[in-house]
């Protein structure tokens, strides 16, 4: 595929001059057109790491920076070859630049305050494999992890530690590492608020103690812009989705008696210019592996695959009722060169296609809402949208369709590389993440982690033996 990129891109540029050529031909002039293929150099380096080079470093191809565990590429994870024969600039979405790429050491955020207890050791910064031990004052009981260790992805292991005592209507909600909490009243209907300062807040910025004794919203956490999610959590979600499609109990793998609910799965895949050929191939491989994993139960699942750059392209439509085999065949016919000139990232228009498809399904099942198939949407993107339509407004519209059937909808957002985490969080309505026990938003440094997640799911997943 990579070898075909140069010819296609060359023709795409010449094709824009077709009208001028025709005018010249009408007056008997035959223009001589030369199209020289520009190749990017393989002289680039990254301090402390290595580079995975494309087989053919021409326009649209991608080189990926590789760093050892506990480090990540800075300021970007990959670069694409431009039409001028140069690699894209070393500048990330935070406007950070560098003359030379490097592997940046990961650090974990320090606890700013541990309510009703103490922790040790106290440092200004914590490196990978550093550990913290937590203890509560007399009269308080430790909930969560007594010891947390800094992981190679810049996150802490275990569950958020907090100190609890009798008499609290809601338990102590805790303070995320690197953040602060406003509010110390944990009685019914009391509210606490969270701030992360210069770091990024993921989860609920405000939580209320409900009459059930539970806190509203999602447990917040503060993150540096470099930290990324545990690939094992994505593997777990893949296993949950597989069990959902197969209507099986995730714990036992057994078929759930009397349950034969159908599932519609939508893949919304970023194919914009900054993604690059090799990453486009990896995202398609991820989707095809998922589809292949349930290819033996095609009567229960339908797939819609949509790619987007400046505009959306529907590869397979839910209404076609295609078998998984045909879905994979359709995807195999697509090549990145078909999208390269679409420099935009119109995620909103792609999500509007999903909304229209789901709305048709609703209309087909009017009067029998329980017969509506479960809808699963998986968005894979490498950046913030730049189209006219905001995707989070569309996902909210989709969520509103299922306000009375929350178990019938799941939306997942996987952001890779140069993506704002706050943007990712907004793609999935908070009402959904607050009511489900599994994660819906994932941030990964490179497309390689999609493959790592599926490898882990196949190796350790409870249902992977079925596929």
DRENBAMAR-283622 format. One record per residue (C-alpha): residue in one letter; x, y, z. Coordinates in steps of 0.1 Angstrom, whole numbers, padded with zeros to 4 digits, always signed. Layout:
! DRENBAMAR-283622
AXYZ;...
This chain:
! DRENBAMAR-283622
X+0000+0000+0000;X+0027+0024+0009;X+0044+0020-0024;X+0012+0031-0041;X+0009+0063-0021;X+0032+0084-0042;X+0015+0078-0075;X-0019+0085-0061;X-0009+0117-0043;X+0010+0129-0074;X-0021+0124-0095;X-0043+0141-0069;X-0023+0173-0073;X-0023+0171-0111;X-0060+0164-0111;X-0066+0198-0096;X-0052+0213-0129;X-0074+0192-0152;X-0095+0222-0163;X-0064+0241-0173;X-0052+0211-0192;X-0084+0209-0212;X-0083+0246-0221;X-0048+0242-0234;X-0057+0211-0254;X-0086+0230-0271;X-0060+0254-0286;X-0037+0226-0297;X-0012+0229-0269;X-0001+0197-0251;X+0014+0205-0218;X+0044+0184-0206;X+0038+0175-0170;X+0064+0162-0147;X+0056+0149-0113;X+0086+0141-0091;X+0080+0119-0061;X+0093+0136-0029;X+0108+0113-0003;X+0114+0122+0033;X+0148+0115+0048;X+0156+0087+0072;X+0182+0108+0091;X+0159+0119+0119;X+0167+0107+0155;X+0151+0107+0189;X+0172+0111+0220;X+0169+0080+0242;X+0147+0060+0218;X+0144+0046+0183;X+0123+0052+0152;X+0100+0029+0134;X+0103+0039+0097;X+0077+0034+0070;X+0086+0009+0042;X+0084+0038+0017;X+0089+0073+0033;X+0068+0092+0008;X+0040+0117+0012;X+0013+0104+0036;X+0036+0078+0053;X+0044+0080+0090;X+0074+0075+0112;X+0067+0066+0148;X+0089+0073+0178;X+0096+0044+0201;X+0106+0049+0238;X+0114+0024+0266;X+0089+0019+0294;X+0086+0048+0317;X+0093+0073+0289;X+0072+0087+0261;X+0081+0106+0229;X+0082+0144+0231;X+0068+0167+0218;X+0049+0143+0194;X+0045+0106+0191;X+0048+0104+0153;X+0053+0126+0122;X+0039+0123+0087;X+0057+0129+0054;X+0045+0161+0037;X+0042+0166-0001;X+0074+0187+0001;X+0095+0158+0011;X+0099+0169+0048;X+0085+0155+0080;X+0058+0174+0098;X+0070+0199+0124;X+0079+0190+0159;X+0050+0209+0175;X+0022+0194+0196;X-0013+0206+0203;X-0001+0225+0234;X+0022+0245+0211;X+0053+0230+0225;X+0082+0227+0200;X+0116+0212+0199;X+0146+0210+0175;X+0150+0173+0182;X+0126+0147+0195;X+0134+0130+0228;X+0121+0103+0252;X+0106+0122+0281;X+0107+0105+0315;X+0073+0099+0330;X+0064+0113+0365;X+0034+0108+0387;X+0016+0136+0404;X+0022+0141+0441;X-0007+0141+0466;X-0014+0177+0476;X-0033+0168+0507;X-0044+0135+0524;X-0075+0142+0545;X-0076+0127+0580;X-0042+0110+0575;X-0006+0111+0563;X+0015+0096+0536;X+0052+0088+0532;X+0076+0096+0516;X+0068+0132+0508;X+0085+0143+0476;X+0082+0171+0451;X+0082+0146+0423;X+0077+0108+0420;X+0094+0087+0394;X+0083+0054+0379;X+0084+0026+0405;X+0083+0050+0434;X+0057+0041+0460;X+0037+0060+0486;X+0023+0044+0518;X-0009+0059+0534;X-0021+0058+0570;X-0052+0072+0587;X-0053+0090+0620;X-0067+0072+0650;X-0105+0067+0647;X-0104+0066+0609;X-0105+0036+0586;X-0085+0035+0554;X-0105+0028+0523;X-0087+0021+0490;X-0051+0012+0486;X-0026+0015+0515;X+0003+0016+0490;X+0003+0031+0455;X+0031+0028+0430;X+0040+0051+0401;X+0034+0032+0369;X+0052+0037+0335;X+0022+0055+0321;X+0023+0083+0346;X-0006+0069+0367;X-0007+0056+0402;X-0016+0019+0408;X-0045+0008+0430;X-0076+0026+0442;X-0076+0062+0455;X-0069+0060+0493;X-0091+0079+0517;X-0099+0079+0554;X-0134+0073+0566;X-0151+0073+0600;X-0185+0064+0615;X-0212+0091+0612;X-0205+0100+0575;X-0237+0096+0555;X-0216+0093+0523;X-0180+0080+0527;X-0151+0103+0522;X-0149+0109+0484;X-0111+0114+0486;X-0088+0139+0469;X-0072+0129+0436;X-0034+0131+0434;X-0023+0165+0422;X-0057+0180+0430;X-0076+0198+0457;X-0111+0194+0471;X-0135+0221+0483;X-0160+0209+0509;X-0157+0187+0540;X-0194+0181+0547;X-0203+0145+0536;X-0240+0147+0547;X-0270+0141+0525;X-0272+0166+0495;X-0238+0181+0505;X-0215+0190+0475;X-0178+0188+0470;X-0158+0204+0442;X-0125+0195+0426;X-0097+0215+0410;X-0065+0203+0394;X-0046+0236+0389;X-0024+0234+0359;X-0032+0197+0354;X-0061+0181+0336;X-0093+0171+0354;X-0109+0138+0342;X-0142+0128+0358;X-0167+0149+0376;X-0156+0184+0388;X-0185+0184+0413;X-0202+0156+0432;X-0232+0155+0455;X-0240+0131+0483;X-0272+0113+0473;X-0300+0099+0494;X-0286+0064+0485;X-0254+0072+0504;X-0235+0073+0471;X-0217+0102+0455;X-0230+0114+0421;X-0209+0115+0390;X-0175+0099+0383;X-0145+0097+0406;X-0123+0125+0394;X-0086+0123+0388;X-0059+0148+0379;X-0034+0140+0352;X-0004+0156+0335;X-0008+0160+0298;X+0018+0133+0293;X+0001+0105+0313;X-0020+0080+0294;X-0044+0052+0302;X-0036+0016+0311;X-0039-0005+0280;X-0053-0033+0302;X-0084-0012+0309;X-0090-0010+0272;X-0085-0047+0269;X-0111-0052+0297;X-0137-0031+0278;X-0131-0051+0246;X-0139-0082+0266;X-0170-0066+0280;X-0182-0056+0245;X-0175-0091+0232;X-0195-0106+0260;X-0223-0081+0253;X-0225-0091+0216;X-0224-0128+0226;X-0250-0122+0253;X-0228-0140+0278;X-0220-0135+0314;X-0185-0119+0316;X-0177-0136+0348;X-0185-0172+0338;X-0186-0170+0300;X-0220-0188+0301;X-0249-0179+0278;X-0274-0157+0296;X-0307-0177+0296;X-0334-0162+0273;X-0313-0133+0261;X-0309-0128+0224;X-0307-0091+0221;X-0291-0078+0189;X-0262-0053+0188;X-0253-0026+0164;X-0217-0015+0165;X-0205+0017+0149;X-0168+0024+0143;X-0160+0061+0136;X-0124+0062+0124;X-0102+0093+0119;X-0086+0093+0084;X-0073+0129+0084;X-0040+0140+0071;X-0021+0139+0104;X-0031+0103+0110;X-0009+0090+0082;X-0009+0058+0062;X+0006+0034+0088;X-0017+0045+0116;X-0047+0043+0093;X-0037+0007+0086;X-0034+0000+0123;X-0068+0014+0131;X-0084-0007+0103;X-0066-0038+0116;X-0080-0030+0151;X-0116-0029+0137;X-0112-0060+0115;X-0098-0080+0144;X-0128-0069+0165;X-0153-0078+0137;X-0135-0111+0131;X-0138-0120+0168;X-0176-0123+0165;X-0178-0135+0129;X-0194-0168+0139;X-0225-0150+0153;X-0234-0127+0124;X-0271-0131+0131;X-0268-0111+0163;X-0246-0082+0153;X-0245-0055+0126;X-0216-0032+0118;X-0214+0003+0104;X-0179+0016+0096;X-0174+0053+0090;X-0141+0071+0082;X-0137+0109+0083;X-0114+0136+0072;X-0129+0167+0058;X-0161+0147+0053;X-0174+0113+0064;X-0173+0082+0042;X-0196+0053+0050;X-0178+0020+0042;X-0206-0003+0055;X-0241+0007+0066;X-0261-0009+0094;X-0291-0012+0071;X-0272-0034+0047;X-0271-0062+0072;X-0237-0073+0060;X-0220-0104+0074;X-0187-0098+0093;X-0169-0114+0064;X-0183-0089+0039;X-0176-0060+0063;X-0139-0070+0065;X-0138-0074+0027;X-0152-0039+0022;X-0126-0025+0046;X-0098-0043+0028;X-0107-0024-0004;X-0101+0010+0013;X-0067+0027+0012;X-0054+0057+0030;X-0046+0074-0003;X-0084+0078-0009;X-0084+0103+0020;X-0051+0121+0021;X-0063+0153+0004;X-0090+0156+0031;X-0070+0177+0055;X-0099+0185+0078;X-0111+0164+0108;X-0149+0167+0106;X-0158+0144+0135;X-0191+0161+0140;X-0203+0152+0105;X-0193+0116+0110;X-0212+0115+0142;X-0242+0130+0124;X-0242+0100+0101;X-0243+0077+0132;X-0272+0097+0146;X-0292+0094+0114;X-0286+0057+0113;X-0296+0052+0149;X-0327+0074+0144;X-0338+0052+0115;X-0335+0022+0138;X-0356+0039+0163;X-0383+0046+0138;X-0383+0010+0126;X-0390-0001+0161;X-0416+0025+0170;X-0439+0013+0196;X-0416-0015+0208;X-0386+0002+0223;X-0374-0030+0240;X-0367-0045+0206;X-0342-0018+0197;X-0308-0033+0193;X-0281-0022+0218;X-0261+0005+0202;X-0223+0006+0206;X-0202+0035+0192;X-0164+0034+0191;X-0147+0067+0181;X-0110+0065+0172;X-0094+0099+0167;X-0060+0115+0166;X-0070+0151+0173;X-0096+0177+0180;X-0124+0183+0154;X-0122+0213+0131;X-0155+0210+0112;X-0185+0232+0116;X-0204+0206+0136;X-0193+0199+0172;X-0192+0161+0178;X-0201+0163+0215;X-0234+0180+0206;X-0243+0151+0184;X-0232+0124+0210;X-0255+0143+0234;X-0284+0140+0210;X-0277+0103+0206;X-0276+0099+0244;X-0310+0118+0247;X-0326+0092+0224;X-0318+0066+0251;X-0327+0086+0282;X-0353+0059+0290;X-0331+0030+0279;X-0296+0037+0292;X-0285+0001+0290;X-0291+0002+0252;X-0263+0026+0245;X-0225+0028+0250;X-0202+0054+0235;X-0164+0050+0237;X-0138+0075+0227;X-0102+0065+0220;X-0079+0094+0216;X-0044+0087+0202;X-0013+0110+0202;X-0019+0147+0199;X-0054+0149+0215;X-0067+0172+0242;X-0080+0151+0270;X-0107+0175+0279;X-0120+0172+0243;X-0121+0134+0247;X-0140+0136+0279;X-0167+0158+0263;X-0172+0132+0235;X-0189+0109+0259;X-0218+0123+0279;X-0211+0124+0317;X-0245+0108+0324;X-0233+0077+0307;X-0199+0074+0324;X-0215+0080+0357;X-0239+0050+0354;X-0215+0024+0340;X-0189+0005+0360;X-0164+0004+0331;X-0143+0031+0314;X-0155+0049+0283;X-0127+0073+0275;X-0092+0063+0267;X-0060+0082+0259;X-0031+0064+0243;X+0003+0077+0230;X+0005+0058+0197;X-0016+0035+0175;X+0005+0006+0185;X-0015+0004+0218;X-0046-0006+0199;X-0028-0038+0189;X-0014-0042+0225;X-0049-0040+0239;X-0062-0067+0216;X-0032-0089+0223;X-0039-0086+0260;X-0076-0092+0255;X-0069-0124+0236;X-0044-0136+0262;X-0063-0128+0294;X-0099-0121+0284;X-0125-0144+0299;X-0143-0148+0265;X-0114-0147+0241;X-0114-0184+0237;X-0147-0182+0219;X-0135-0161+0190;
